[in-house]
Amino acid sequence: MCAHWPRCPEANAIDHTAACVVSAHPEQGWSLLCNGVVLFDDSGELFPDGHAVAPRGRLCTAA
């Protein structure tokens, strides 16, 4: 999918989130990268092959 030079990382690459954003929808909480990965504001990810990565937990320190 990527037409950039140098090419963006593929969806299955370790650095896949470094790909360029082709469609941003901050009002809905997601962005589409040129490698087909959908990034969600809560840190979740949806890959072109249909598998998903759950949002990463946040560390909480109680006072």
NURO-289449 format. One line per 3 residues: number of its first residue (from 0); their letters; for each residue x, y, z of C-alpha. Coordinates in nm, 3 decimals, decimal comma, padded with zeros to 5 digits. Example, Ala and Ser with C-alpha at 12.3 -4.5 7.8 and 13.67 -1.06 7.14 Angstrom:
0 = AS = 01,230 -00,450 00,780  01,367 -00,106 00,714
END
This chain:
0 = MCA = 00,000 00,000 00,000  00,284 00,242 00,074  00,389 00,484 -00,199
3 = HWP = 00,639 00,675 00,019  01,013 00,679 -00,029  01,173 00,530 00,165
6 = RCP = 00,892 00,281 00,208  00,713 00,269 00,541  00,742 -00,044 00,757
9 = EAN = 00,510 -00,331 00,670  00,220 -00,416 00,903  00,408 -00,717 01,042
12 = AID = 00,731 -00,525 01,111  00,838 -00,446 01,466  00,829 -00,071 01,389
15 = HTA = 00,492 -00,084 01,206  00,361 00,220 01,395  00,623 00,437 01,223
18 = ACV = 00,424 00,421 00,897  00,263 00,742 00,768  -00,092 00,831 00,863
21 = VSA = -00,319 00,832 00,556  -00,648 00,901 00,734  -00,684 01,055 01,080
24 = HPE = -01,012 01,062 01,271  -00,928 01,205 01,614  -01,295 01,276 01,681
27 = QGW = -01,355 00,900 01,658  -01,026 00,802 01,824  -00,844 00,622 01,540
30 = SLL = -00,599 00,667 01,252  -00,523 00,452 00,948  -00,157 00,401 00,857
33 = CNG = -00,039 00,342 00,499  00,052 -00,017 00,587  -00,313 -00,091 00,669
36 = VVL = -00,282 -00,084 01,048  -00,551 00,104 01,240  -00,420 00,273 01,555
39 = FDD = -00,663 00,363 01,830  -00,615 00,645 02,080  -00,627 00,398 02,368
42 = SGE = -00,314 00,226 02,221  -00,506 -00,066 02,068  -00,424 -00,179 01,714
45 = LFP = -00,612 -00,357 01,436  -00,408 -00,526 01,163  -00,500 -00,582 00,796
48 = DGH = -00,524 -00,959 00,850  -00,792 -00,902 01,116  -00,597 -00,969 01,434
51 = AVA = -00,599 -00,710 01,707  -00,371 -00,598 01,987  -00,549 -00,493 02,305
54 = PRG = -00,477 -00,154 02,456  -00,177 -00,153 02,683  -00,256 -00,095 03,050
57 = RLC = -00,152 00,223 03,218  00,047 00,227 03,537  -00,145 00,376 03,825
60 = TAA = 00,011 00,503 04,141  -00,224 00,545 04,433  -00,150 00,802 04,693
END
